[in-house]
Amino acid sequence: MRVLSSAVRFAVLPLGLVFAATAVATEETQLVESINAYRSQAQKCAGQASQELPPLTSDQRLVLSASGPVDLQQAMARASYPMVNVQAITLSGPRDAQSAITAIKESFCQVVLDSQFVDVGVSHEGRDWRIVLARPLLTARLGDAAVEGQKLLEMLNAARTQPRQCGGQPFAATTPLAWNATLATAAQEHSRSMANNNFFDHKDRDGRTPGDRAELAGYNFQEIGENIAAGQDTPRKVVDGWLASAGHCANLMNPKFRELGAAYAVDPKSDAGIYWTAMFGTQ
């Protein structure tokens, strides 16, 4: 169990307007949305390029006092949040969500772009902010990889029956995907590789891309795509995260794809605990 805390102090200016509770809540919501928008695209952070990440889920148990010292481990225990890792960002100075996200990008990009974190809570009092990011224990009871992969297929096909907007790109309802065992094998191997080697990336440790893995598995494709996820312990959470992410959403709504294979893998020693891969293809 790891408990980390980070803090940055900015110049505190005299308070101007006193915001109503509804305005504060709006600022908190806006900051969560800004963090998720930031995570949804590859970013330059600490000299490295990040991967597109699924959105964090707001969890009221992670909303702590915005000011003063906080014992994160005790706070999570009191809130009955079954954490594995938790980290807090404390800001003093930003007047609104826009200023806060600017400060976070400048000083805490590595925290908010960490793929292990799944949930977030934001509190805001005047110009004090506390953003808590956490990864919970895996609490769901999952079937084997093929069973859960088939559940993903059902949910993705349900999503494809409805027109939707993926970021700025509109998609019409489209045809269902068919299960493909070869793609499922390739997906299982990549999920296992991510879990056992503790990484989160479309390119594996040998430099192979989704197309490379599909080809090695024996899938002769015309089109290939891949969605990955980490930390979510149910197919529903995985699909909801993908639908909220422009790039993942566009992949799963792509009418060119005809088949799917999907699987998860677990390794409790890894940062995220559980990793998912869905491979989309057309032969």
HELIX and SHEET records of a PDB file:
HELIX    1   1 ALA A   21  ARG A   39  1                                  19    
HELIX    2   2 GLN A   60  LEU A   62  5                                   3    
HELIX    3   3 LEU A   72  ARG A   78  1                                   7    
HELIX    4   4 ALA A   97  SER A  107  1                                  11    
HELIX    5   5 CYS A  109  VAL A  112  1                                   4    
HELIX    6   6 ALA A  145  ARG A  160  1                                  16    
HELIX    7   7 ALA A  181  ASN A  197  1                                  17    
HELIX    8   8 PRO A  210  ALA A  217  1                                   8    
HELIX    9   9 PRO A  235  LEU A  243  1                                   9    
HELIX   10  10 ALA A  246  MET A  253  1                                   8    
SHEET    1   A 5 ARG A   2  ALA A   7  0                                        
SHEET    2   A 5 MET A  83  SER A  92  1                                        
SHEET    3   A 5 ASP A 128  PRO A 136 -1                                        
SHEET    4   A 5 ASP A 119  GLU A 125 -1                                        
SHEET    5   A 5 THR A  57  SER A  58  1                                        
SHEET    1   B 2 LYS A  44  CYS A  45  0                                        
SHEET    2   B 2 GLN A  48  ALA A  49 -1                                        
SHEET    1   C 2 ARG A 164  CYS A 166  0                                        
SHEET    2   C 2 GLN A 169  PHE A 171 -1                                        
SHEET    1   D 4 ALA A 178  TRP A 179  0                                        
SHEET    2   D 4 GLU A 259  VAL A 266  1                                        
SHEET    3   D 4 ILE A 274  THR A 282 -1                                        
SHEET    4   D 4 GLU A 223  ALA A 230 -1                                        
END                                                                             
